[in-house]
Amino acid sequence: MDASHPGDGTIVLRHWAPSDAEWYARCARDVEIQRFTTDASNLTAADVADAISALSTDPRHEGFLISDARTGARLGNIALDHADRTGEISYWVAAEVRGRGVARRAITLLTRWAFAHLDLHVMRLWTHADNAPSRAAVERAGFIRDPSGDQLREVKGKMWPTVAYELRRARAESLDSTV
């Protein structure tokens, strides 16, 4: 696995480029992305380009485009915020590739990369309680429900019921040894 571009032969996580901004803004308008992510409905390519630029200046944030390892096609977004030895993942997958295991693969790759290259001991993730496909992907990636992290969150002016998950380094290492 390339340290700067983690991959598993099916997908690759690569750093965002300014040329990806229009694609991201277009995908973010998808009804499911709007229903289950914090992305604004009026997100523009300029907004995304600004966010891509900001990634390079803040060492507590990592962002990757999920791409097809063979074709380079754009498949989704995955990001990591980290501080105090804890990482928090957020992600979405483009509508046309949902149901193909892309989310699980991306979560697994980012988690392995983060544990290998950052001084993290736990990875966390939360999702809307009604987002069954996301919850299934997170669980298939080895994350465990953490009911203590469940909460109502204000997102886009509405209160969302969210469920929390976590994966500790020791568990991730034991999962890797069984692969």
Accessible surface in RSA format (square Angstrom, percent):
REM  Atomic radii and reference values for relative SASA: ProtOr
REM  Chains: A
REM  Algorithm: Lee & Richards
REM  Probe-radius: 1.40
REM  Slices: 20
REM RES _ NUM      All-atoms   Total-Side   Main-Chain    Non-polar    All polar
REM                ABS   REL    ABS   REL    ABS   REL    ABS   REL    ABS   REL
RES MET A   1   131.78  68.2  48.52  32.1  83.25 198.2  52.14  44.3  79.63 105.5
RES ASP A   2    81.51  57.1  65.11  64.8  16.40  38.8  35.33  83.1  46.18  46.1
RES ALA A   3    50.81  46.7  42.91  66.2   7.90  18.0  44.62  62.8   6.19  16.4
RES SER A   4    54.12  45.7  47.43  63.3   6.69  15.4  41.50  88.4  12.62  17.7
RES HIS A   5    69.02  37.7  64.69  45.0   4.33  11.1  44.81  46.2  24.21  28.2
RES PRO A   6     0.00   0.0   0.00   0.0   0.00   0.0   0.00   0.0   0.00   0.0
RES GLY A   7    18.57  22.9   0.00   N/A  18.57  22.9   8.45  23.2  10.12  22.7
RES ASP A   8    56.76  39.8  21.63  21.5  35.13  83.1  29.27  68.9  27.48  27.4
RES GLY A   9    68.82  84.9   0.00   N/A  68.82  84.9  36.66 100.6  32.15  72.0
RES THR A  10    65.13  46.3  59.60  60.4   5.53  13.2  41.81  56.2  23.32  35.3
RES ILE A  11     0.97   0.6   0.97   0.7   0.00   0.0   0.97   0.7   0.00   0.0
RES VAL A  12    37.71  24.8  37.71  34.1   0.00   0.0  37.71  32.8   0.00   0.0
RES LEU A  13     0.00   0.0   0.00   0.0   0.00   0.0   0.00   0.0   0.00   0.0
RES ARG A  14    61.60  25.9  61.60  31.4   0.00   0.0  32.19  44.0  29.41  17.8
RES HIS A  15    87.48  47.8  82.02  57.0   5.45  13.9  56.66  58.4  30.82  35.9
RES TRP A  16    25.17  10.1   7.24   3.5  17.93  42.1   3.72   2.0  21.45  34.8
RES ALA A  17    33.66  30.9  32.14  49.6   1.52   3.5  33.66  47.4   0.00   0.0
RES PRO A  18   104.15  75.9  94.23  85.9   9.92  36.1  94.90  78.3   9.26  57.5
RES SER A  19    87.63  74.1  60.38  80.6  27.25  62.8  56.38 120.1  31.25  43.8
RES ASP A  20     0.29   0.2   0.29   0.3   0.00   0.0   0.00   0.0   0.29   0.3
RES ALA A  21     5.04   4.6   5.04   7.8   0.00   0.0   5.04   7.1   0.00   0.0
RES GLU A  22    91.84  52.7  90.14  68.2   1.70   4.0  49.17  95.1  42.67  34.8
RES TRP A  23    21.77   8.7  20.36   9.9   1.41   3.3  10.80   5.8  10.97  17.8
RES TYR A  24    26.38  12.3  26.38  15.0   0.00   0.0  12.68   9.5  13.70  16.9
RES ALA A  25     0.27   0.3   0.19   0.3   0.09   0.2   0.19   0.3   0.09   0.2
RES ARG A  26   125.53  52.7 119.10  60.7   6.43  15.3  58.59  80.1  66.93  40.6
RES CYS A  27    18.33  13.9  11.02  12.3   7.31  17.2   8.02  20.3  10.31  11.1
RES ALA A  28     0.83   0.8   0.61   0.9   0.22   0.5   0.82   1.2   0.00   0.0
RES ARG A  29   127.23  53.4 106.34  54.2  20.89  49.7  56.47  77.2  70.76  42.9
RES ASP A  30    33.04  23.1  21.96  21.9  11.08  26.2  17.68  41.6  15.36  15.3
RES VAL A  31   109.78  72.2 102.21  92.5   7.57  18.2 105.35  91.5   4.43  12.0
RES GLU A  32    61.47  35.3  59.79  45.2   1.69   4.0  28.64  55.4  32.84  26.8
RES ILE A  33     3.81   2.2   2.45   1.8   1.36   3.3   3.77   2.7   0.04   0.1
RES GLN A  34    35.37  19.8  28.45  20.8   6.92  16.5  25.12  53.5  10.25   7.8
RES ARG A  35   124.74  52.4 110.04  56.1  14.70  35.0  43.47  59.4  81.27  49.3
RES PHE A  36    24.60  12.3  11.58   7.2  13.03  33.9  11.58   7.0  13.03  37.3
RES THR A  37    22.49  16.0  17.38  17.6   5.11  12.2  22.49  30.2   0.00   0.0
RES THR A  38    84.18  59.9  67.38  68.3  16.80  40.0  35.87  48.2  48.31  73.0
RES ASP A  39    25.56  17.9  21.84  21.7   3.72   8.8   4.56  10.7  21.00  20.9
RES ALA A  40    43.17  39.7  37.87  58.4   5.30  12.1  39.47  55.6   3.70   9.8
RES SER A  41    79.71  67.4  63.36  84.6  16.35  37.7  31.76  67.6  47.96  67.2
RES ASN A  42   118.53  81.7 102.77  99.3  15.76  37.9  42.46 102.2  76.07  73.5
RES LEU A  43    31.17  17.4  28.34  20.3   2.83   7.1  28.91  20.3   2.26   6.1
RES THR A  44    64.11  45.6  62.58  63.4   1.53   3.6  61.36  82.4   2.75   4.2
RES ALA A  45    28.52  26.2  23.74  36.6   4.78  10.9  24.03  33.8   4.49  11.9
RES ALA A  46    68.35  62.8  58.35  90.0  10.00  22.7  65.20  91.8   3.15   8.3
RES ASP A  47    65.15  45.6  57.33  57.1   7.81  18.5  13.61  32.0  51.54  51.4
RES VAL A  48     6.94   4.6   5.84   5.3   1.10   2.6   6.94   6.0   0.00   0.0
RES ALA A  49    35.78  32.9  30.59  47.2   5.19  11.8  31.17  43.9   4.60  12.2
RES ASP A  50   100.48  70.4  93.98  93.5   6.51  15.4  27.81  65.4  72.68  72.5
RES ALA A  51    58.32  53.6  49.28  76.1   9.03  20.6  55.70  78.4   2.61   6.9
RES ILE A  52    20.26  11.5  15.95  11.9   4.32  10.4  16.00  11.5   4.27  11.6
RES SER A  53    71.44  60.4  62.65  83.6   8.79  20.2  33.53  71.4  37.91  53.1
RES ALA A  54    55.01  50.6  48.30  74.5   6.71  15.3  53.64  75.5   1.37   3.6
RES LEU A  55    54.57  30.4  43.67  31.2  10.90  27.4  45.27  31.8   9.30  25.0
RES SER A  56   101.15  85.5  58.26  77.7  42.89  98.8  55.10 117.3  46.05  64.5
RES THR A  57   110.19  78.4  78.08  79.2  32.10  76.5  70.61  94.8  39.57  59.8
RES ASP A  58    31.86  22.3  28.80  28.7   3.06   7.2  16.65  39.2  15.21  15.2
RES PRO A  59   109.24  79.6  92.42  84.2  16.82  61.2 103.76  85.7   5.48  34.1
RES ARG A  60   132.22  55.5 132.22  67.4   0.00   0.0  41.61  56.9  90.61  54.9
RES HIS A  61    60.11  32.9  56.30  39.1   3.81   9.8  39.59  40.8  20.53  23.9
RES GLU A  62    32.27  18.5  29.65  22.4   2.61   6.2   1.98   3.8  30.29  24.7
RES GLY A  63     5.10   6.3   0.00   N/A   5.10   6.3   1.90   5.2   3.21   7.2
RES PHE A  64     0.60   0.3   0.60   0.4   0.00   0.0   0.60   0.4   0.00   0.0
RES LEU A  65     0.00   0.0   0.00   0.0   0.00   0.0   0.00   0.0   0.00   0.0
RES ILE A  66     0.02   0.0   0.02   0.0   0.00   0.0   0.02   0.0   0.00   0.0
RES SER A  67     5.46   4.6   5.46   7.3   0.00   0.0   0.38   0.8   5.08   7.1
RES ASP A  68    27.52  19.3  25.76  25.6   1.76   4.2   0.46   1.1  27.06  27.0
RES ALA A  69    38.99  35.8   9.18  14.2  29.81  67.8  10.10  14.2  28.88  76.5
RES ARG A  70   208.35  87.5 172.94  88.2  35.41  84.3  82.50 112.7 125.85  76.3
RES THR A  71    80.54  57.3  41.82  42.4  38.71  92.3  48.17  64.7  32.37  48.9
RES GLY A  72    42.08  51.9   0.00   N/A  42.08  51.9  28.16  77.3  13.92  31.2
RES ALA A  73    50.26  46.2  38.38  59.2  11.88  27.0  50.21  70.7   0.06   0.1
RES ARG A  74    79.23  33.3  68.28  34.8  10.95  26.1   9.79  13.4  69.45  42.1
RES LEU A  75     7.54   4.2   7.54   5.4   0.00   0.0   7.54   5.3   0.00   0.0
RES GLY A  76     0.00   0.0   0.00   N/A   0.00   0.0   0.00   0.0   0.00   0.0
RES ASN A  77    15.15  10.4  15.15  14.6   0.00   0.0   0.00   0.0  15.15  14.6
RES ILE A  78     0.00   0.0   0.00   0.0   0.00   0.0   0.00   0.0   0.00   0.0
RES ALA A  79    25.19  23.2  25.00  38.6   0.19   0.4  25.19  35.5   0.00   0.0
RES LEU A  80     0.18   0.1   0.00   0.0   0.18   0.4   0.18   0.1   0.00   0.0
RES ASP A  81    71.21  49.9  68.38  68.1   2.83   6.7  17.88  42.1  53.32  53.2
RES HIS A  82    26.14  14.3  20.77  14.4   5.38  13.8  13.77  14.2  12.37  14.4
RES ALA A  83    55.10  50.7  40.32  62.2  14.78  33.6  49.87  70.2   5.23  13.9
RES ASP A  84   136.14  95.4 104.83 104.3  31.32  74.0  38.03  89.5  98.11  97.9
RES ARG A  85   126.12  53.0 120.43  61.4   5.68  13.5  45.43  62.1  80.68  48.9
RES THR A  86    36.18  25.7  33.16  33.6   3.02   7.2  19.68  26.4  16.49  24.9
RES GLY A  87     0.12   0.1   0.00   N/A   0.12   0.1   0.12   0.3   0.00   0.0
RES GLU A  88    74.28  42.6  70.89  53.6   3.39   8.1  15.45  29.9  58.82  48.0
RES ILE A  89     3.29   1.9   0.00   0.0   3.29   7.9   0.04   0.0   3.25   8.8
RES SER A  90    66.05  55.8  61.30  81.8   4.74  10.9  47.93 102.1  18.12  25.4
RES TYR A  91    32.74  15.3  14.67   8.3  18.07  47.0  15.10  11.3  17.63  21.7
RES TRP A  92    12.58   5.0   8.62   4.2   3.96   9.3  12.58   6.7   0.00   0.0
RES VAL A  93    12.62   8.3   8.47   7.7   4.15  10.0   8.47   7.4   4.15  11.3
RES ALA A  94     0.43   0.4   0.19   0.3   0.25   0.6   0.43   0.6   0.00   0.0
RES ALA A  95    50.67  46.6  33.67  52.0  17.00  38.7  33.83  47.6  16.84  44.6
RES GLU A  96   122.61  70.4  89.14  67.4  33.47  79.7  65.89 127.4  56.72  46.3
RES VAL A  97     6.30   4.1   5.90   5.3   0.40   1.0   5.97   5.2   0.33   0.9
RES ARG A  98    90.33  37.9  67.05  34.2  23.28  55.4  53.85  73.6  36.48  22.1
RES GLY A  99    87.73 108.2   0.00   N/A  87.73 108.2  42.21 115.8  45.51 101.9
RES ARG A 100   142.31  59.8 112.29  57.2  30.02  71.5  60.15  82.2  82.16  49.8
RES GLY A 101    24.83  30.6   0.00   N/A  24.83  30.6  18.09  49.6   6.74  15.1
RES VAL A 102     6.71   4.4   5.19   4.7   1.51   3.6   5.19   4.5   1.51   4.1
RES ALA A 103    17.02  15.7  15.10  23.3   1.92   4.4  15.13  21.3   1.89   5.0
RES ARG A 104    70.05  29.4  69.71  35.5   0.35   0.8   8.97  12.3  61.09  37.0
RES ARG A 105    64.37  27.0  63.15  32.2   1.22   2.9   2.14   2.9  62.23  37.7
RES ALA A 106     0.04   0.0   0.04   0.1   0.00   0.0   0.04   0.1   0.00   0.0
RES ILE A 107     0.00   0.0   0.00   0.0   0.00   0.0   0.00   0.0   0.00   0.0
RES THR A 108    23.54  16.7  21.56  21.9   1.98   4.7  21.66  29.1   1.88   2.8
RES LEU A 109     2.22   1.2   2.22   1.6   0.00   0.0   2.22   1.6   0.00   0.0
RES LEU A 110     0.00   0.0   0.00   0.0   0.00   0.0   0.00   0.0   0.00   0.0
RES THR A 111     3.35   2.4   3.35   3.4   0.00   0.0   3.35   4.5   0.00   0.0
RES ARG A 112    73.87  31.0  66.43  33.9   7.44  17.7  25.12  34.3  48.76  29.5
RES TRP A 113    24.17   9.7  22.57  10.9   1.60   3.8  22.57  12.0   1.60   2.6
RES ALA A 114     0.00   0.0   0.00   0.0   0.00   0.0   0.00   0.0   0.00   0.0
RES PHE A 115    14.45   7.2  10.54   6.5   3.91  10.2  10.70   6.5   3.75  10.7
RES ALA A 116    77.62  71.4  37.13  57.3  40.49  92.1  47.54  66.9  30.08  79.7
RES HIS A 117    94.28  51.5  62.51  43.4  31.77  81.3  38.05  39.2  56.22  65.4
RES LEU A 118    39.67  22.1  29.67  21.2   9.99  25.1  36.07  25.3   3.60   9.7
RES ASP A 119    90.73  63.6  75.49  75.1  15.24  36.0  41.67  98.1  49.06  48.9
RES LEU A 120     5.06   2.8   5.06   3.6   0.00   0.0   5.06   3.6   0.00   0.0
RES HIS A 121    73.46  40.1  71.23  49.5   2.22   5.7  55.43  57.1  18.02  21.0
RES VAL A 122     6.68   4.4   6.68   6.0   0.00   0.0   6.68   5.8   0.00   0.0
RES MET A 123     0.00   0.0   0.00   0.0   0.00   0.0   0.00   0.0   0.00   0.0
RES ARG A 124    88.07  37.0  88.07  44.9   0.00   0.0  29.26  40.0  58.81  35.6
RES LEU A 125     3.88   2.2   1.95   1.4   1.93   4.8   2.77   1.9   1.10   3.0
RES TRP A 126    56.13  22.5  42.32  20.5  13.81  32.4  35.12  18.7  21.01  34.1
RES THR A 127     9.05   6.4   5.35   5.4   3.70   8.8   6.08   8.2   2.97   4.5
RES HIS A 128    20.14  11.0  19.73  13.7   0.41   1.1   5.04   5.2  15.10  17.6
RES ALA A 129    27.02  24.8  18.84  29.1   8.18  18.6  18.84  26.5   8.18  21.7
RES ASP A 130    88.57  62.0  68.69  68.4  19.89  47.0  15.10  35.5  73.48  73.3
RES ASN A 131    18.84  13.0  18.84  18.2   0.00   0.0   0.00   0.0  18.84  18.2
RES ALA A 132    65.51  60.2  60.41  93.2   5.11  11.6  62.54  88.1   2.97   7.9
RES PRO A 133   101.63  74.1  89.37  81.5  12.26  44.6  97.62  80.6   4.01  24.9
RES SER A 134    13.97  11.8   9.14  12.2   4.84  11.1   9.39  20.0   4.59   6.4
RES ARG A 135    64.53  27.1  64.53  32.9   0.00   0.0  11.05  15.1  53.48  32.4
RES ALA A 136    36.15  33.2  31.36  48.4   4.78  10.9  35.24  49.6   0.90   2.4
RES ALA A 137     5.07   4.7   5.07   7.8   0.00   0.0   5.07   7.1   0.00   0.0
RES VAL A 138     0.00   0.0   0.00   0.0   0.00   0.0   0.00   0.0   0.00   0.0
RES GLU A 139    85.86  49.3  71.05  53.8  14.81  35.3  25.74  49.8  60.12  49.1
RES ARG A 140   148.28  62.3 117.46  59.9  30.82  73.4  69.06  94.4  79.22  48.0
RES ALA A 141    10.47   9.6   0.06   0.1  10.41  23.7   3.02   4.3   7.45  19.7
RES GLY A 142     6.60   8.1   0.00   N/A   6.60   8.1   6.60  18.1   0.00   0.0
RES PHE A 143     6.25   3.1   0.31   0.2   5.94  15.5   0.31   0.2   5.94  17.0
RES ILE A 144    87.52  49.8  84.38  62.9   3.14   7.6  87.52  63.0   0.00   0.0
RES ARG A 145    72.77  30.6  58.91  30.0  13.86  33.0  32.77  44.8  40.00  24.2
RES ASP A 146    26.50  18.6  24.47  24.4   2.02   4.8   4.51  10.6  21.99  21.9
RES PRO A 147    90.55  66.0  79.49  72.5  11.06  40.2  79.78  65.9  10.78  67.0
RES SER A 148   107.03  90.4  63.15  84.3  43.88 101.1  58.46 124.5  48.57  68.0
RES GLY A 149    21.03  25.9   0.00   N/A  21.03  25.9  20.09  55.1   0.95   2.1
RES ASP A 150    51.77  36.3  33.11  33.0  18.66  44.1  19.36  45.6  32.40  32.3
RES GLN A 151    91.49  51.2  77.33  56.5  14.16  33.7  30.64  65.2  60.84  46.1
RES LEU A 152   114.79  63.9  94.74  67.8  20.05  50.4  94.74  66.5  20.05  53.9
RES ARG A 153    55.72  23.4  51.20  26.1   4.52  10.8  15.99  21.9  39.72  24.1
RES GLU A 154   128.92  74.0  97.90  74.1  31.03  73.9  27.20  52.6 101.73  83.1
RES VAL A 155    10.33   6.8   6.57   5.9   3.76   9.1  10.21   8.9   0.12   0.3
RES LYS A 156    84.86  41.4  41.67  25.6  43.19 102.8  58.07  52.3  26.79  28.5
RES GLY A 157    66.63  82.2   0.00   N/A  66.63  82.2  27.61  75.8  39.02  87.4
RES LYS A 158   143.96  70.2 138.34  84.9   5.62  13.4  87.22  78.5  56.74  60.4
RES MET A 159   112.47  58.2  88.69  58.7  23.79  56.6  78.63  66.9  33.84  44.8
RES TRP A 160    16.15   6.5  16.15   7.8   0.00   0.0   7.75   4.1   8.39  13.6
RES PRO A 161    57.93  42.2  56.25  51.3   1.68   6.1  57.93  47.8   0.00   0.0
RES THR A 162     4.84   3.4   0.11   0.1   4.73  11.3   0.00   0.0   4.84   7.3
RES VAL A 163    12.58   8.3  12.48  11.3   0.09   0.2  12.58  10.9   0.00   0.0
RES ALA A 164     8.68   8.0   8.68  13.4   0.00   0.0   8.68  12.2   0.00   0.0
RES TYR A 165     0.48   0.2   0.00   0.0   0.48   1.2   0.00   0.0   0.48   0.6
RES GLU A 166    30.75  17.7  30.32  22.9   0.44   1.0   7.17  13.9  23.58  19.2
RES LEU A 167     4.48   2.5   3.66   2.6   0.82   2.1   4.48   3.1   0.00   0.0
RES ARG A 168   119.80  50.3 118.64  60.5   1.16   2.8  50.57  69.1  69.23  42.0
RES ARG A 169    57.45  24.1  56.57  28.8   0.88   2.1  27.25  37.2  30.20  18.3
RES ALA A 170    76.10  70.0  65.67 101.3  10.44  23.7  67.95  95.7   8.15  21.6
RES ARG A 171    88.30  37.1  82.32  42.0   5.99  14.3  27.40  37.4  60.91  36.9
RES ALA A 172     7.41   6.8   6.35   9.8   1.06   2.4   7.27  10.2   0.15   0.4
RES GLU A 173    96.56  55.4  89.64  67.8   6.92  16.5  41.18  79.6  55.38  45.2
RES SER A 174    58.59  49.5  52.42  70.0   6.17  14.2  45.74  97.4  12.86  18.0
RES LEU A 175    54.56  30.4  53.16  38.0   1.39   3.5  53.46  37.5   1.10   2.9
RES ASP A 176    61.25  42.9  47.72  47.5  13.53  32.0  23.20  54.6  38.05  37.9
RES SER A 177    93.29  78.8  53.81  71.8  39.48  90.9  51.39 109.4  41.90  58.7
RES THR A 178   112.94  80.3  76.91  78.0  36.03  85.9  71.35  95.8  41.59  62.9
RES VAL A 179   143.14  94.2  81.17  73.5  61.98 149.3 107.01  93.0  36.13  98.0
END  Absolute sums over single chains surface
CHAIN  1 A     9134.9       7211.4       1923.5       5077.9       4057.0
END  Absolute sums over all chains
TOTAL          9134.9       7211.4       1923.5       5077.9       4057.0
